[in-house]
Structures are given as C-alpha cells and as structure tokens.
Amino acid sequence: MNGNPAFRPADLPNSILLSYPSVVDHVPTREALVRRANELFEFIRKGQVTPYIGGRYALADAARAHRDIESRRTSGKLLLMP
C-alpha cells in the first residue's frame, strides 16, 4: 500500500462530488463561448430568459457583496454598480 486509502466511489455519501465541471468542460473554445453568450443575450432580448437580480451594490461595497454571498444571504445575480 502506498499510503493512500482505497475506497469505492459508491461508498461515499451522496453529498460528496468527485469532480467539479468548469465552463471549459462545456465551452471548449473562445468561439463557442462567444456563440453561446450571443445566444443567451438574444434569449434575454426576446424575453425568453429573465435573469433574477438578487441585489445591487455600489462598487465601493464590493466587500460587503462578497460577504453576503459567502454567508448565503443572497440569491440570483448580484450587480456591482459604478
């Protein structure tokens, strides 16, 4: 044994994830990213998707916005306003 414990993924609690996909797993190139972003903005323009704005913070309050996210006091998107 090399010091690493052996386990079966099925033995782990359901709350444990073994991998965390990132945007590159779904959008592998810049061209794909731009295309998908344009598709999303078109859905928003047409009213097919409505983003939920959970809060607006002055740019000077960015630290407070971050604390609110960390404490899970927020939902939706948060906007930092200049």
C-alpha positions as CSV (number, residue, x, y, z in Angstrom):
1,M,0.0,0.0,0.0
2,N,1.4,3.4,-0.9
3,G,-0.3,5.3,2.0
4,N,-3.4,6.3,0.0
5,P,-6.6,4.8,1.4
6,A,-8.6,2.6,-1.0
7,F,-12.2,3.4,-1.4
8,R,-15.1,2.9,-3.8
9,P,-17.0,6.0,-5.0
10,A,-20.2,4.2,-4.2
11,D,-19.2,4.1,-0.5
12,L,-19.1,7.9,-0.3
13,P,-22.1,9.9,0.8
14,N,-24.2,11.4,-2.0
15,S,-23.1,14.9,-0.9
16,I,-19.5,14.2,-2.0
17,L,-18.7,15.1,-5.6
18,L,-15.6,13.6,-7.2
19,S,-15.4,16.1,-10.0
20,Y,-16.5,19.7,-10.5
21,P,-17.1,20.6,-14.1
22,S,-16.0,24.0,-15.2
23,V,-17.0,26.2,-18.1
24,V,-14.3,24.7,-20.3
25,D,-16.0,21.3,-19.9
26,H,-19.0,22.7,-21.7
27,V,-17.5,25.5,-23.8
28,P,-14.1,24.4,-25.0
29,T,-13.1,27.3,-27.3
30,R,-13.4,31.1,-27.3
31,E,-15.6,30.9,-30.5
32,A,-18.0,28.6,-28.7
33,L,-18.1,30.9,-25.7
34,V,-18.9,33.9,-27.9
35,R,-21.5,32.0,-29.8
36,R,-23.3,30.7,-26.6
37,A,-23.1,34.1,-25.0
38,N,-24.7,35.7,-28.0
39,E,-27.4,33.1,-27.9
40,L,-28.1,33.8,-24.3
41,F,-28.2,37.6,-24.8
42,E,-30.7,37.0,-27.7
43,F,-32.9,34.9,-25.4
44,I,-32.8,37.8,-22.9
45,R,-33.6,40.4,-25.6
46,K,-36.6,38.3,-26.7
47,G,-37.8,37.9,-23.1
48,Q,-37.4,34.1,-23.2
49,V,-35.0,34.3,-20.3
50,T,-35.2,36.8,-17.4
51,P,-32.2,36.9,-15.2
52,Y,-33.1,37.3,-11.5
53,I,-31.2,40.3,-10.0
54,G,-30.8,39.5,-6.3
55,G,-29.1,42.7,-5.3
56,R,-27.3,45.8,-6.4
57,Y,-24.2,47.1,-4.6
58,A,-22.2,50.2,-5.1
59,L,-18.7,49.3,-6.3
60,A,-17.4,50.7,-3.0
61,D,-19.4,48.0,-1.2
62,A,-17.9,45.0,-3.2
63,A,-16.5,43.5,0.0
64,R,-20.0,43.6,1.6
65,A,-21.4,41.9,-1.5
66,H,-18.8,39.2,-1.2
67,R,-19.6,38.7,2.5
68,D,-23.3,38.4,1.6
69,I,-22.5,35.7,-1.0
70,E,-20.3,33.8,1.5
71,S,-22.9,33.9,4.2
72,R,-25.6,32.7,1.7
73,R,-27.8,35.8,2.3
74,T,-28.2,36.3,-1.4
75,S,-29.9,34.6,-4.4
76,G,-29.8,35.4,-8.0
77,K,-27.2,37.6,-9.6
78,L,-25.6,40.4,-7.8
79,L,-24.6,43.6,-9.6
80,L,-21.8,45.9,-8.7
81,M,-22.8,49.4,-9.8
82,P,-20.2,52.1,-10.6
